[in-house]
């Protein structure tokens, strides 16, 4: 159990910081509201008008988010593999090659379907 103590301490510290930040922010932050602060923010570009009930977002936003998650998960799997590479042997190498090939096939599919173009 003592091997997991640093991870547990880090998790408790992270959760404590997150809870503290969320609860204290309304009391300490400035309360100066203006039109610019209440508008939606779109990367510095003047926001486009939306219908009253909300609007439909282009599919590119969701595809970009899914791509981010896929490649983020890839990094999460690559890091422990790199740390334990010597202990895994040839089995670990073959499994990681299959995983990377699968991710590269997905990347090639998205690239071919122009999912990475913003035009």
Secondary structure, DSSP 8 states (H G I E B T S, - for coil): -TTSHHHHHHHHHHHHHHHHHHHHHHHHS-----HHHHS--BTTB------TT-----HHHHHHHHHHHHHHHHHHHHHHHHHTHHHHHHHHHHHHHHHHHHHHHHHHHHHHTTTT---
